[in-house]
Amino acid sequence: MTMVDKANPGSVETDESKLQALEEERRFERRRKFEAVAIPIATVIGLLVIWQVGVRLFEVPTYIAPAPSEVADKLVTEFPILLANFWPTLFEAALGFITGNVAAVLIAIAFVHSKTVEKAFFPIAVFINTIPILAIAPILALIFGLGMTTKVVIAALICFFPTLVNMVRGLQSVSPQTMELARILSASKSEIFWKIRLPSSLPFLFSALKIAATTCVIGAIVGEWIGADLGLGALILESMYNYRSPMLYATVFMSSGLSVLLFAIVSIAERSIIRWHT
């Protein structure tokens, strides 16, 4: 090895420069990951400090805007109550998420395979989407009653349209050249769907599922506003009517945490499934 190094002194310098470049790249990647985490955390901490100081400095009444310390105290002391209301909302949001997205995917598949079905029902889907969810919620409550079904249907409706549009676009995103090649190879409709259309639609589908993961929580909470004794939506109304502002803010943060949780689950599933397909 020594003889080779003496015969080629430039190779040693090249290897050292490659190692230095690799180490520099690793250092840059570590710094990038650190900044991706540190900057948002520092921003949130800064905003909380401004909020805390502003409330104390201007002596804002607690029933209007509590200090972050008061909200944090409620999150700790009232955590059992918050958790008891968390589970019903999670269950309703998850059921609505599954129901709405499964329906959207199945209808999108029907649209792609039949232009007649698309022309007949897509305008109806657009029309339903134009109705504000707060306007349609009382109608659903009259139809399904004040039980869990209404909350699930509202959560499903609010998830349905974005997934339908994205899934149709994803299934139709296959290039004409690829479709022509599949026909030349005598691929069946099922083979084209499972091996070509579905894999190409996954990025579009998961983009819609990320939106649905947050909006389904909104749907469940709106459903609880119509009529519920338990759930984060019911707790929000109760806290508002009784001027329990710290509890109100704590419940809102709990709702936000639920949305983040569902979004994270979809993101993890996206990385796993798309990597598996590719």
C-alpha positions as CSV (number, residue, x, y, z in Angstrom):
1,M,0.0,0.0,0.0
2,T,2.9,2.3,0.8
3,M,4.5,1.6,-2.6
4,V,1.2,2.5,-4.3
5,D,0.9,5.7,-2.3
6,K,4.5,6.7,-3.2
7,A,3.9,5.8,-6.9
8,N,0.7,7.9,-6.9
9,P,1.0,10.7,-4.4
10,G,-2.0,12.5,-6.0
11,S,-4.4,9.6,-5.1
12,V,-3.8,10.2,-1.4
13,E,-4.6,13.9,-1.8
14,T,-7.7,13.0,-3.8
15,D,-8.9,10.6,-1.1
16,E,-8.4,13.2,1.6
17,S,-10.3,15.8,-0.4
18,K,-13.1,13.4,-0.9
19,L,-13.2,12.6,2.8
20,Q,-13.2,16.3,3.7
21,A,-16.0,17.0,1.1
22,L,-18.0,14.0,2.6
23,E,-17.5,15.3,6.1
24,E,-18.5,18.8,5.1
25,E,-21.7,17.4,3.4
26,R,-22.6,15.5,6.6
27,R,-22.0,18.6,8.7
28,F,-24.2,20.6,6.4
29,E,-27.0,18.0,6.5
30,R,-26.8,17.9,10.4
31,R,-27.1,21.7,10.5
32,R,-30.0,21.7,8.0
33,K,-31.9,19.1,10.2
34,F,-31.1,21.1,13.3
35,E,-32.4,24.3,11.8
36,A,-35.5,22.6,10.5
37,V,-36.4,21.7,14.1
38,A,-34.9,24.6,16.0
39,I,-36.3,27.5,14.0
40,P,-40.0,26.6,14.3
41,I,-39.5,25.8,18.0
42,A,-37.8,29.1,18.6
43,T,-40.5,30.9,16.7
44,V,-43.3,29.3,18.8
45,I,-41.4,30.0,22.1
46,G,-41.0,33.7,21.0
47,L,-44.7,34.1,20.1
48,L,-45.6,32.5,23.5
49,V,-43.3,34.9,25.3
50,I,-44.8,37.9,23.4
51,W,-48.3,36.6,24.3
52,Q,-47.5,36.2,28.0
53,V,-45.8,39.6,28.2
54,G,-48.5,41.4,26.2
55,V,-51.3,40.0,28.3
56,R,-49.6,40.9,31.6
57,L,-48.4,44.3,30.3
58,F,-51.8,45.5,29.0
59,E,-53.7,43.8,31.9
60,V,-56.0,41.9,29.5
61,P,-58.9,40.2,31.4
62,T,-58.5,36.4,31.7
63,Y,-62.0,35.9,30.2
64,I,-60.9,37.6,27.0
65,A,-57.4,36.3,26.5
66,P,-55.7,34.2,29.2
67,A,-51.9,34.1,29.5
68,P,-50.2,31.0,28.1
69,S,-49.2,30.0,31.7
70,E,-52.9,29.9,32.6
71,V,-53.7,27.8,29.5
72,A,-50.8,25.4,30.3
73,D,-52.1,25.1,33.9
74,K,-55.5,24.1,32.6
75,L,-53.9,21.6,30.2
76,V,-52.3,19.9,33.2
77,T,-55.0,20.2,35.9
78,E,-57.9,19.5,33.6
79,F,-56.2,16.9,31.5
80,P,-58.5,14.0,32.5
81,I,-61.5,16.0,31.4
82,L,-59.8,17.0,28.1
83,L,-58.8,13.4,27.5
84,A,-62.3,12.1,28.2
85,N,-63.6,14.5,25.5
86,F,-60.7,13.8,23.2
87,W,-61.5,10.2,22.5
88,P,-65.1,10.7,21.2
89,T,-63.9,13.4,18.8
90,L,-61.0,11.2,17.6
91,F,-63.4,8.3,17.0
92,E,-65.8,10.5,15.0
93,A,-63.0,12.1,13.0
94,A,-61.4,8.8,12.2
95,L,-64.6,7.2,11.1
96,G,-65.5,10.2,9.0
97,F,-62.0,10.2,7.5
98,I,-62.2,6.6,6.5
99,T,-65.8,6.8,5.2
100,G,-65.3,10.0,3.2
101,N,-62.1,9.0,1.6
102,V,-63.1,5.4,0.8
103,A,-66.3,6.8,-0.9
104,A,-64.2,9.4,-2.8
105,V,-61.7,6.8,-4.0
106,L,-64.4,4.4,-5.2
107,I,-66.3,7.1,-7.0
108,A,-63.1,8.5,-8.6
109,I,-62.4,5.0,-10.0
110,A,-65.9,4.9,-11.4
111,F,-65.4,8.4,-12.9
112,V,-62.2,7.3,-14.6
113,H,-63.7,4.2,-16.1
114,S,-66.9,5.7,-17.2
115,K,-67.2,9.2,-18.7
116,T,-70.9,9.0,-18.6
117,V,-70.9,8.4,-14.8
118,E,-68.5,11.3,-14.4
119,K,-70.7,13.7,-16.5
120,A,-73.7,12.6,-14.5
121,F,-72.5,12.8,-10.9
122,F,-69.5,15.1,-10.8
123,P,-71.6,18.3,-11.0
124,I,-73.7,16.9,-8.1
125,A,-70.5,16.5,-6.1
126,V,-69.4,20.0,-6.9
127,F,-72.9,21.4,-5.9
128,I,-72.8,19.5,-2.5
129,N,-69.3,20.9,-1.9
130,T,-70.5,24.5,-2.4
131,I,-72.9,24.2,0.5
132,P,-71.3,25.5,3.7
133,I,-70.8,22.7,6.2
134,L,-72.4,24.8,8.9
135,A,-75.5,25.1,6.7
136,I,-75.8,21.4,5.9
137,A,-75.1,20.2,9.5
138,P,-78.6,21.0,10.8
139,I,-80.1,19.2,7.9
140,L,-78.0,16.1,8.6
141,A,-79.0,16.4,12.3
142,L,-82.7,16.3,11.3
143,I,-82.1,13.3,9.0
144,F,-79.8,11.2,11.2
145,G,-80.6,12.6,14.7
146,L,-78.1,13.9,17.2
147,G,-76.1,10.7,17.6
148,M,-72.7,9.8,16.4
149,T,-73.9,9.1,12.8
150,T,-74.4,12.9,12.2
151,K,-70.8,13.7,13.3
152,V,-69.3,10.9,11.2
153,V,-71.3,12.0,8.1
154,I,-70.3,15.6,8.5
155,A,-66.6,14.6,8.9
156,A,-66.9,12.4,5.9
157,L,-68.5,15.1,3.7
158,I,-65.8,17.6,4.6
159,C,-63.1,15.1,3.5
160,F,-64.9,13.8,0.4
161,F,-64.5,16.4,-2.3
162,P,-60.7,17.2,-2.1
163,T,-60.0,13.5,-2.2
164,L,-62.4,12.9,-5.1
165,V,-60.8,15.7,-7.2
166,N,-57.2,14.7,-6.4
167,M,-57.9,11.0,-7.0
168,V,-59.5,11.6,-10.4
169,R,-56.6,13.8,-11.4
170,G,-54.1,11.1,-10.2
171,L,-55.8,8.3,-12.0
172,Q,-55.9,10.3,-15.2
173,S,-52.3,11.5,-14.9
174,V,-50.9,8.4,-16.7
175,S,-49.2,9.6,-19.9
176,P,-50.8,8.6,-23.3
177,Q,-47.6,6.8,-24.3
178,T,-47.8,4.5,-21.2
179,M,-51.4,3.7,-21.9
180,E,-50.6,3.0,-25.5
181,L,-47.8,0.6,-24.5
182,A,-50.1,-1.2,-22.1
183,R,-52.7,-1.7,-24.9
184,I,-49.9,-3.0,-27.2
185,L,-48.9,-5.5,-24.5
186,S,-52.6,-6.5,-24.2
187,A,-52.9,-5.5,-20.6
188,S,-56.3,-5.9,-19.1
189,K,-58.2,-3.1,-17.4
190,S,-57.5,-4.5,-14.0
191,E,-53.8,-4.7,-14.8
192,I,-53.7,-1.2,-16.1
193,F,-55.5,0.0,-12.9
194,W,-53.3,-1.9,-10.3
195,K,-50.0,-1.6,-12.1
196,I,-50.2,1.8,-13.8
197,R,-53.1,4.0,-12.7
198,L,-53.0,3.3,-9.0
199,P,-49.3,3.8,-8.4
200,S,-49.3,7.1,-10.4
201,S,-52.2,8.4,-8.3
202,L,-50.6,7.8,-4.9
203,P,-48.9,11.2,-4.6
204,F,-52.2,12.9,-5.5
205,L,-54.1,10.7,-3.1
206,F,-51.8,11.4,-0.1
207,S,-51.9,15.1,-0.8
208,A,-55.6,14.9,-0.4
209,L,-55.4,12.7,2.6
210,K,-53.2,15.2,4.4
211,I,-55.9,17.8,3.9
212,A,-58.6,15.4,5.0
213,A,-56.6,14.5,8.1
214,T,-57.1,18.0,9.4
215,T,-60.5,18.8,8.0
216,C,-62.1,15.7,9.4
217,V,-61.5,17.0,12.9
218,I,-63.3,20.2,11.9
219,G,-66.2,18.2,10.7
220,A,-66.4,16.2,13.9
221,I,-66.3,19.4,16.0
222,V,-68.9,21.1,13.9
223,G,-71.1,18.0,14.3
224,E,-70.7,18.2,18.1
225,W,-71.7,21.9,18.0
226,I,-75.1,20.8,16.6
227,G,-75.8,18.5,19.6
228,A,-73.5,16.5,21.8
229,D,-72.8,16.1,25.5
230,L,-69.2,14.8,25.1
231,G,-66.4,15.7,22.7
232,L,-64.0,18.6,22.1
233,G,-66.7,20.5,20.2
234,A,-69.1,20.3,23.1
235,L,-66.4,21.3,25.6
236,I,-65.5,24.3,23.4
237,L,-69.2,25.5,23.5
238,E,-69.5,24.8,27.2
239,S,-66.3,26.8,28.0
240,M,-67.4,29.7,25.8
241,Y,-70.8,30.0,27.3
242,N,-69.4,29.9,30.8
243,Y,-66.5,32.3,30.1
244,R,-64.0,29.7,31.0
245,S,-61.4,31.2,28.7
246,P,-58.3,29.2,29.8
247,M,-60.3,26.0,29.3
248,L,-61.5,27.2,26.0
249,Y,-58.0,27.8,24.8
250,A,-56.8,24.5,26.2
251,T,-59.5,22.6,24.3
252,V,-58.6,24.4,21.1
253,F,-55.0,23.4,21.5
254,M,-56.2,19.8,22.2
255,S,-58.2,19.9,18.9
256,S,-55.1,21.2,17.1
257,G,-53.1,18.4,18.6
258,L,-55.6,15.9,17.3
259,S,-55.3,17.3,13.7
260,V,-51.5,17.2,14.0
261,L,-51.6,13.6,15.1
262,L,-53.8,12.5,12.2
263,F,-51.6,14.5,9.8
264,A,-48.5,12.8,11.1
265,I,-50.0,9.3,10.8
266,V,-50.9,10.0,7.1
267,S,-47.4,11.4,6.5
268,I,-45.8,8.3,7.9
269,A,-48.1,6.1,5.8
270,E,-47.2,8.1,2.7
271,R,-43.4,7.7,3.2
272,S,-43.9,3.9,3.8
273,I,-46.3,3.2,1.0
274,I,-44.8,5.3,-1.7
275,R,-41.3,4.0,-0.9
276,W,-42.6,0.5,-1.2
277,H,-44.2,1.2,-4.6
278,T,-41.1,2.9,-5.9
